[in-house]
């Protein structure tokens, strides 16, 4: 089965180009333009063209240069894996990528957890760990390995932000977690049909209001998908 990486990118119509550019943010102070649209299961920005999915950074490169990157990897000069600014992108082989990383120790390749995730995501990963979500489930959500999640949780990647909120995060633990403060009522509340139309952050706010417990939006997502707390009907 062809992977989305290497599927040839078709010529985009003006309307399709428009859809692409609407999904990238305005340049930040580094000139980076982050992808704001959908992500695939591996955490890469993805754009549907003619009912097929293409990685956003590959489409960005294609639009900027007119060349399909083919089997090449897309490299970021800005070390910002979601950036779709054509000037920050180049196409390279795995070997060039490795050489580049050797010559630029601060630059992390796209297989490196540091490069695949943002600081905000790392904070979220640690919050989920605090809430007792199993590392495997977190890894799956972020599309990285359990080992990478484990390193982030231990503070080997990304700085540990001294977030005062984290200190008083109540343990809203998933099943089987030793620190579990099981609260079936909260899980039922999250899944209550009336909550169905609400966004995850709105549900989180209601849980906080109702139960005085902070639950991350990721945890709410996992509860709704029944990836955790499966035993609660
Ligand atoms: Zn950039």
py3Dmol code that shows the C-alpha trace and the ligand (Angstrom):
import py3Dmol

protein = """\
ATOM      1  CA  UNK A   1       0.000   0.000   0.000  1.00  0.00           C
ATOM      2  CA  UNK A   2       1.472   3.374  -0.914  1.00  0.00           C
ATOM      3  CA  UNK A   3       2.130   5.636   2.021  1.00  0.00           C
ATOM      4  CA  UNK A   4       0.974   9.228   2.002  1.00  0.00           C
ATOM      5  CA  UNK A   5       4.673  10.270   2.007  1.00  0.00           C
ATOM      6  CA  UNK A   6       5.406   9.116  -1.453  1.00  0.00           C
ATOM      7  CA  UNK A   7       2.136   9.529  -3.259  1.00  0.00           C
ATOM      8  CA  UNK A   8       2.711  11.959  -6.141  1.00  0.00           C
ATOM      9  CA  UNK A   9       1.198  15.341  -5.362  1.00  0.00           C
ATOM     10  CA  UNK A  10      -1.272  16.467  -8.049  1.00  0.00           C
ATOM     11  CA  UNK A  11      -1.368  19.981  -9.490  1.00  0.00           C
ATOM     12  CA  UNK A  12      -3.568  21.945  -7.130  1.00  0.00           C
ATOM     13  CA  UNK A  13      -6.493  24.021  -8.361  1.00  0.00           C
ATOM     14  CA  UNK A  14      -6.729  27.617  -7.121  1.00  0.00           C
ATOM     15  CA  UNK A  15      -9.480  26.482  -4.753  1.00  0.00           C
ATOM     16  CA  UNK A  16      -7.278  23.711  -3.335  1.00  0.00           C
ATOM     17  CA  UNK A  17      -4.356  26.129  -2.916  1.00  0.00           C
ATOM     18  CA  UNK A  18      -6.713  28.445  -1.108  1.00  0.00           C
ATOM     19  CA  UNK A  19      -7.726  25.660   1.262  1.00  0.00           C
ATOM     20  CA  UNK A  20      -4.061  24.951   1.954  1.00  0.00           C
ATOM     21  CA  UNK A  21      -3.160  28.579   2.696  1.00  0.00           C
ATOM     22  CA  UNK A  22      -6.223  29.022   4.928  1.00  0.00           C
ATOM     23  CA  UNK A  23      -4.853  26.239   7.111  1.00  0.00           C
ATOM     24  CA  UNK A  24      -1.483  27.796   7.850  1.00  0.00           C
ATOM     25  CA  UNK A  25      -1.030  30.527  10.405  1.00  0.00           C
ATOM     26  CA  UNK A  26       0.498  33.967   9.763  1.00  0.00           C
ATOM     27  CA  UNK A  27       4.307  34.135  10.081  1.00  0.00           C
ATOM     28  CA  UNK A  28       5.526  34.223  13.680  1.00  0.00           C
ATOM     29  CA  UNK A  29       8.621  36.149  14.845  1.00  0.00           C
ATOM     30  CA  UNK A  30      10.867  33.558  13.151  1.00  0.00           C
ATOM     31  CA  UNK A  31       8.878  33.693   9.939  1.00  0.00           C
ATOM     32  CA  UNK A  32       7.467  30.225  10.617  1.00  0.00           C
ATOM     33  CA  UNK A  33       3.966  29.497   9.455  1.00  0.00           C
ATOM     34  CA  UNK A  34       2.502  26.645  11.496  1.00  0.00           C
ATOM     35  CA  UNK A  35       0.017  24.143  10.124  1.00  0.00           C
ATOM     36  CA  UNK A  36      -3.332  24.657  11.829  1.00  0.00           C
ATOM     37  CA  UNK A  37      -5.341  22.010  10.010  1.00  0.00           C
ATOM     38  CA  UNK A  38      -5.927  18.337  10.638  1.00  0.00           C
ATOM     39  CA  UNK A  39      -3.201  15.916  11.747  1.00  0.00           C
ATOM     40  CA  UNK A  40      -2.785  12.310  10.648  1.00  0.00           C
ATOM     41  CA  UNK A  41      -2.386   9.416  13.067  1.00  0.00           C
ATOM     42  CA  UNK A  42       1.373  10.074  13.236  1.00  0.00           C
ATOM     43  CA  UNK A  43       0.842  13.679  14.255  1.00  0.00           C
ATOM     44  CA  UNK A  44       1.771  15.200  10.887  1.00  0.00           C
ATOM     45  CA  UNK A  45      -0.313  17.935   9.314  1.00  0.00           C
ATOM     46  CA  UNK A  46      -2.425  16.485   6.574  1.00  0.00           C
ATOM     47  CA  UNK A  47      -4.429  17.954   3.711  1.00  0.00           C
ATOM     48  CA  UNK A  48      -7.027  16.118   1.640  1.00  0.00           C
ATOM     49  CA  UNK A  49      -6.635  16.642  -2.107  1.00  0.00           C
ATOM     50  CA  UNK A  50      -9.008  14.835  -4.450  1.00  0.00           C
ATOM     51  CA  UNK A  51     -10.089  12.561  -1.581  1.00  0.00           C
ATOM     52  CA  UNK A  52      -6.532  11.502  -0.736  1.00  0.00           C
ATOM     53  CA  UNK A  53      -4.421  12.672   2.179  1.00  0.00           C
ATOM     54  CA  UNK A  54      -1.086  14.444   1.675  1.00  0.00           C
ATOM     55  CA  UNK A  55       1.325  15.653   4.308  1.00  0.00           C
ATOM     56  CA  UNK A  56       1.039  19.405   4.654  1.00  0.00           C
ATOM     57  CA  UNK A  57       4.808  20.047   4.680  1.00  0.00           C
ATOM     58  CA  UNK A  58       5.187  18.126   1.414  1.00  0.00           C
ATOM     59  CA  UNK A  59       2.396  20.143  -0.182  1.00  0.00           C
ATOM     60  CA  UNK A  60       4.036  23.318   1.198  1.00  0.00           C
ATOM     61  CA  UNK A  61       7.343  22.325  -0.410  1.00  0.00           C
ATOM     62  CA  UNK A  62       5.590  21.465  -3.669  1.00  0.00           C
ATOM     63  CA  UNK A  63       3.780  24.821  -3.796  1.00  0.00           C
ATOM     64  CA  UNK A  64       6.968  26.738  -2.935  1.00  0.00           C
ATOM     65  CA  UNK A  65       9.289  25.007  -5.398  1.00  0.00           C
ATOM     66  CA  UNK A  66       7.033  23.391  -7.987  1.00  0.00           C
ATOM     67  CA  UNK A  67       8.845  20.117  -7.326  1.00  0.00           C
ATOM     68  CA  UNK A  68       7.344  16.997  -5.841  1.00  0.00           C
ATOM     69  CA  UNK A  69       9.713  15.849  -3.068  1.00  0.00           C
ATOM     70  CA  UNK A  70       9.157  12.241  -4.160  1.00  0.00           C
ATOM     71  CA  UNK A  71      11.092   9.888  -1.897  1.00  0.00           C
ATOM     72  CA  UNK A  72      13.036  12.703  -0.232  1.00  0.00           C
ATOM     73  CA  UNK A  73      12.400  13.830   3.319  1.00  0.00           C
ATOM     74  CA  UNK A  74      11.304  17.382   3.992  1.00  0.00           C
ATOM     75  CA  UNK A  75      13.850  19.104   6.223  1.00  0.00           C
ATOM     76  CA  UNK A  76      13.134  22.208   8.270  1.00  0.00           C
ATOM     77  CA  UNK A  77      15.857  24.853   8.617  1.00  0.00           C
ATOM     78  CA  UNK A  78      13.810  26.248  11.527  1.00  0.00           C
ATOM     79  CA  UNK A  79      13.571  23.033  13.578  1.00  0.00           C
ATOM     80  CA  UNK A  80       9.830  23.532  13.678  1.00  0.00           C
ATOM     81  CA  UNK A  81       8.178  20.367  12.405  1.00  0.00           C
ATOM     82  CA  UNK A  82       4.771  21.922  11.724  1.00  0.00           C
ATOM     83  CA  UNK A  83       6.162  24.904   9.814  1.00  0.00           C
ATOM     84  CA  UNK A  84       4.835  25.197   6.253  1.00  0.00           C
ATOM     85  CA  UNK A  85       6.863  28.265   5.233  1.00  0.00           C
ATOM     86  CA  UNK A  86       8.363  27.264   1.899  1.00  0.00           C
ATOM     87  CA  UNK A  87      11.601  29.202   2.587  1.00  0.00           C
ATOM     88  CA  UNK A  88      12.259  27.010   5.636  1.00  0.00           C
ATOM     89  CA  UNK A  89      11.831  23.742   3.784  1.00  0.00           C
ATOM     90  CA  UNK A  90      14.265  21.700   1.794  1.00  0.00           C
ATOM     91  CA  UNK A  91      14.180  18.188   0.447  1.00  0.00           C
ATOM     92  CA  UNK A  92      16.901  15.785   1.456  1.00  0.00           C
ATOM     93  CA  UNK A  93      17.714  12.119   1.720  1.00  0.00           C
ATOM     94  CA  UNK A  94      17.837  10.235   4.996  1.00  0.00           C
ATOM     95  CA  UNK A  95      21.656  10.418   4.714  1.00  0.00           C
ATOM     96  CA  UNK A  96      21.660  14.201   4.233  1.00  0.00           C
ATOM     97  CA  UNK A  97      19.280  14.459   7.142  1.00  0.00           C
ATOM     98  CA  UNK A  98      21.672  12.501   9.353  1.00  0.00           C
ATOM     99  CA  UNK A  99      24.679  14.539   8.212  1.00  0.00           C
ATOM    100  CA  UNK A 100      22.781  17.727   8.836  1.00  0.00           C
ATOM    101  CA  UNK A 101      21.895  16.566  12.315  1.00  0.00           C
ATOM    102  CA  UNK A 102      25.526  15.615  13.013  1.00  0.00           C
ATOM    103  CA  UNK A 103      26.709  19.050  11.904  1.00  0.00           C
ATOM    104  CA  UNK A 104      23.911  20.817  13.744  1.00  0.00           C
ATOM    105  CA  UNK A 105      23.657  19.188  17.145  1.00  0.00           C
ATOM    106  CA  UNK A 106      20.787  21.457  18.161  1.00  0.00           C
ATOM    107  CA  UNK A 107      18.733  20.333  15.253  1.00  0.00           C
ATOM    108  CA  UNK A 108      16.654  17.288  15.847  1.00  0.00           C
ATOM    109  CA  UNK A 109      15.641  15.127  12.931  1.00  0.00           C
ATOM    110  CA  UNK A 110      12.046  14.331  12.307  1.00  0.00           C
ATOM    111  CA  UNK A 111      12.294  10.921  13.976  1.00  0.00           C
ATOM    112  CA  UNK A 112      13.548  12.492  17.161  1.00  0.00           C
ATOM    113  CA  UNK A 113      10.853  13.050  19.782  1.00  0.00           C
ATOM    114  CA  UNK A 114      12.076  16.603  20.317  1.00  0.00           C
ATOM    115  CA  UNK A 115      11.355  17.417  16.697  1.00  0.00           C
ATOM    116  CA  UNK A 116       8.037  15.698  16.430  1.00  0.00           C
ATOM    117  CA  UNK A 117       6.513  17.367  19.459  1.00  0.00           C
ATOM    118  CA  UNK A 118       6.214  20.894  20.746  1.00  0.00           C
ATOM    119  CA  UNK A 119       6.928  22.068  24.274  1.00  0.00           C
ATOM    120  CA  UNK A 120       3.169  22.502  24.800  1.00  0.00           C
ATOM    121  CA  UNK A 121       2.627  18.886  23.768  1.00  0.00           C
ATOM    122  CA  UNK A 122       5.380  17.744  26.120  1.00  0.00           C
ATOM    123  CA  UNK A 123       3.631  19.598  28.947  1.00  0.00           C
ATOM    124  CA  UNK A 124       0.382  17.937  27.961  1.00  0.00           C
ATOM    125  CA  UNK A 125       2.100  14.524  27.907  1.00  0.00           C
ATOM    126  CA  UNK A 126       3.363  15.084  31.448  1.00  0.00           C
ATOM    127  CA  UNK A 127      -0.087  16.236  32.567  1.00  0.00           C
ATOM    128  CA  UNK A 128      -1.607  13.079  31.084  1.00  0.00           C
ATOM    129  CA  UNK A 129       1.011  10.978  32.873  1.00  0.00           C
ATOM    130  CA  UNK A 130       0.162  12.768  36.116  1.00  0.00           C
ATOM    131  CA  UNK A 131      -3.464  11.915  35.464  1.00  0.00           C
ATOM    132  CA  UNK A 132      -2.477   8.271  35.255  1.00  0.00           C
ATOM    133  CA  UNK A 133      -2.912   7.655  31.537  1.00  0.00           C
ATOM    134  CA  UNK A 134      -0.777   4.714  30.455  1.00  0.00           C
ATOM    135  CA  UNK A 135       2.305   5.667  28.418  1.00  0.00           C
ATOM    136  CA  UNK A 136       1.302   3.395  25.537  1.00  0.00           C
ATOM    137  CA  UNK A 137      -1.969   5.233  25.095  1.00  0.00           C
ATOM    138  CA  UNK A 138      -0.218   8.614  25.260  1.00  0.00           C
ATOM    139  CA  UNK A 139       2.322   7.399  22.684  1.00  0.00           C
ATOM    140  CA  UNK A 140      -0.452   6.344  20.362  1.00  0.00           C
ATOM    141  CA  UNK A 141      -2.213   9.672  20.672  1.00  0.00           C
ATOM    142  CA  UNK A 142       0.939  11.641  19.812  1.00  0.00           C
ATOM    143  CA  UNK A 143       2.190   9.194  17.201  1.00  0.00           C
ATOM    144  CA  UNK A 144       5.557   8.589  18.872  1.00  0.00           C
ATOM    145  CA  UNK A 145       7.066   5.579  20.613  1.00  0.00           C
ATOM    146  CA  UNK A 146       6.394   4.668  24.236  1.00  0.00           C
ATOM    147  CA  UNK A 147      10.149   5.073  24.821  1.00  0.00           C
ATOM    148  CA  UNK A 148       9.954   8.670  23.613  1.00  0.00           C
ATOM    149  CA  UNK A 149       7.007   9.368  25.916  1.00  0.00           C
ATOM    150  CA  UNK A 150       8.900   7.772  28.782  1.00  0.00           C
ATOM    151  CA  UNK A 151      11.909  10.045  28.134  1.00  0.00           C
ATOM    152  CA  UNK A 152       9.683  13.120  28.092  1.00  0.00           C
ATOM    153  CA  UNK A 153       7.948  12.075  31.316  1.00  0.00           C
ATOM    154  CA  UNK A 154      11.370  11.597  32.949  1.00  0.00           C
ATOM    155  CA  UNK A 155      12.429  15.021  31.747  1.00  0.00           C
ATOM    156  CA  UNK A 156      15.141  13.793  29.368  1.00  0.00           C
ATOM    157  CA  UNK A 157      13.573  15.759  26.516  1.00  0.00           C
ATOM    158  CA  UNK A 158      12.005  19.181  26.802  1.00  0.00           C
ATOM    159  CA  UNK A 159      12.393  21.337  29.818  1.00  0.00           C
ATOM    160  CA  UNK A 160      10.200  20.544  32.760  1.00  0.00           C
ATOM    161  CA  UNK A 161       8.085  23.615  32.992  1.00  0.00           C
ATOM    162  CA  UNK A 162       7.454  24.729  36.515  1.00  0.00           C
ATOM    163  CA  UNK A 163       3.761  24.963  35.906  1.00  0.00           C
ATOM    164  CA  UNK A 164       2.042  25.779  39.210  1.00  0.00           C
ATOM    165  CA  UNK A 165      -1.109  24.188  37.850  1.00  0.00           C
ATOM    166  CA  UNK A 166       0.645  20.840  37.707  1.00  0.00           C
ATOM    167  CA  UNK A 167       1.387  20.750  41.404  1.00  0.00           C
ATOM    168  CA  UNK A 168      -2.279  20.653  42.304  1.00  0.00           C
ATOM    169  CA  UNK A 169      -3.479  18.509  39.442  1.00  0.00           C
ATOM    170  CA  UNK A 170      -5.717  16.051  41.181  1.00  0.00           C
ATOM    171  CA  UNK A 171      -5.180  12.486  40.179  1.00  0.00           C
ATOM    172  CA  UNK A 172      -7.879  11.705  37.694  1.00  0.00           C
ATOM    173  CA  UNK A 173      -6.318   8.385  36.929  1.00  0.00           C
ATOM    174  CA  UNK A 174      -7.179   5.888  34.267  1.00  0.00           C
ATOM    175  CA  UNK A 175      -8.016   2.311  35.061  1.00  0.00           C
ATOM    176  CA  UNK A 176      -5.270   0.196  36.654  1.00  0.00           C
ATOM    177  CA  UNK A 177      -3.233   3.181  37.737  1.00  0.00           C
ATOM    178  CA  UNK A 178      -1.942   2.710  41.288  1.00  0.00           C
ATOM    179  CA  UNK A 179      -2.703   6.328  42.176  1.00  0.00           C
ATOM    180  CA  UNK A 180      -6.195   6.074  40.802  1.00  0.00           C
ATOM    181  CA  UNK A 181      -8.759   8.232  42.489  1.00  0.00           C
ATOM    182  CA  UNK A 182     -11.464   6.469  40.573  1.00  0.00           C
ATOM    183  CA  UNK A 183     -14.418   8.667  40.006  1.00  0.00           C
ATOM    184  CA  UNK A 184     -16.983   6.978  37.848  1.00  0.00           C
ATOM    185  CA  UNK A 185     -19.284   9.958  38.277  1.00  0.00           C
ATOM    186  CA  UNK A 186     -16.860  12.215  36.405  1.00  0.00           C
ATOM    187  CA  UNK A 187     -16.467   9.723  33.583  1.00  0.00           C
ATOM    188  CA  UNK A 188     -20.243   9.386  33.277  1.00  0.00           C
ATOM    189  CA  UNK A 189     -20.556  13.152  33.362  1.00  0.00           C
ATOM    190  CA  UNK A 190     -18.035  13.484  30.511  1.00  0.00           C
ATOM    191  CA  UNK A 191     -19.937  10.915  28.499  1.00  0.00           C
ATOM    192  CA  UNK A 192     -23.354  12.246  29.386  1.00  0.00           C
ATOM    193  CA  UNK A 193     -25.310  12.715  26.165  1.00  0.00           C
ATOM    194  CA  UNK A 194     -25.821  16.406  26.867  1.00  0.00           C
ATOM    195  CA  UNK A 195     -22.055  16.859  26.808  1.00  0.00           C
ATOM    196  CA  UNK A 196     -21.858  15.412  23.297  1.00  0.00           C
ATOM    197  CA  UNK A 197     -22.119  18.730  21.510  1.00  0.00           C
ATOM    198  CA  UNK A 198     -19.490  20.446  23.660  1.00  0.00           C
ATOM    199  CA  UNK A 199     -15.853  20.935  22.789  1.00  0.00           C
ATOM    200  CA  UNK A 200     -13.329  19.109  24.958  1.00  0.00           C
ATOM    201  CA  UNK A 201     -12.210  22.279  26.725  1.00  0.00           C
ATOM    202  CA  UNK A 202     -15.836  23.155  27.507  1.00  0.00           C
ATOM    203  CA  UNK A 203     -16.380  19.710  29.018  1.00  0.00           C
ATOM    204  CA  UNK A 204     -13.157  20.175  31.036  1.00  0.00           C
ATOM    205  CA  UNK A 205     -14.486  23.498  32.353  1.00  0.00           C
ATOM    206  CA  UNK A 206     -17.784  21.860  33.391  1.00  0.00           C
ATOM    207  CA  UNK A 207     -15.977  19.014  35.165  1.00  0.00           C
ATOM    208  CA  UNK A 208     -13.875  21.576  37.019  1.00  0.00           C
ATOM    209  CA  UNK A 209     -17.005  23.506  37.963  1.00  0.00           C
ATOM    210  CA  UNK A 210     -18.987  20.441  39.016  1.00  0.00           C
ATOM    211  CA  UNK A 211     -16.293  18.331  40.686  1.00  0.00           C
ATOM    212  CA  UNK A 212     -13.420  20.723  41.344  1.00  0.00           C
ATOM    213  CA  UNK A 213     -11.097  18.385  39.441  1.00  0.00           C
ATOM    214  CA  UNK A 214      -8.817  19.426  36.571  1.00  0.00           C
ATOM    215  CA  UNK A 215      -8.957  17.020  33.672  1.00  0.00           C
ATOM    216  CA  UNK A 216      -6.931  17.691  30.526  1.00  0.00           C
ATOM    217  CA  UNK A 217      -8.665  17.875  27.171  1.00  0.00           C
ATOM    218  CA  UNK A 218      -6.579  14.875  26.078  1.00  0.00           C
ATOM    219  CA  UNK A 219      -7.987  12.818  28.916  1.00  0.00           C
ATOM    220  CA  UNK A 220     -11.516  13.896  28.001  1.00  0.00           C
ATOM    221  CA  UNK A 221     -10.848  12.846  24.438  1.00  0.00           C
ATOM    222  CA  UNK A 222      -9.622   9.435  25.592  1.00  0.00           C
ATOM    223  CA  UNK A 223     -12.630   9.001  27.909  1.00  0.00           C
ATOM    224  CA  UNK A 224     -15.013   9.839  25.061  1.00  0.00           C
ATOM    225  CA  UNK A 225     -13.218   7.436  22.724  1.00  0.00           C
ATOM    226  CA  UNK A 226     -13.414   4.854  25.518  1.00  0.00           C
ATOM    227  CA  UNK A 227      -9.668   4.305  25.387  1.00  0.00           C
ATOM    228  CA  UNK A 228      -9.625   4.678  29.176  1.00  0.00           C
ATOM    229  CA  UNK A 229     -12.269   4.028  31.797  1.00  0.00           C
ATOM    230  CA  UNK A 230     -13.691   1.358  29.520  1.00  0.00           C
ATOM    231  CA  UNK A 231     -15.250  -0.385  32.495  1.00  0.00           C
ATOM    232  CA  UNK A 232     -17.537   2.557  33.245  1.00  0.00           C
ATOM    233  CA  UNK A 233     -20.814   2.246  31.354  1.00  0.00           C
TER     234      UNK A 233
END
"""
ligand_1 = """\
1
ZN
Zn 9.794 27.690 9.906
"""
view = py3Dmol.view(width=600, height=400)
view.addModel(protein, "pdb")
view.setStyle({"model": 0}, {"cartoon": {"style": "trace"}})
view.addModel(ligand_1, "xyz")
view.setStyle({"model": 1}, {"stick": {}})
view.zoomTo()
view.show()
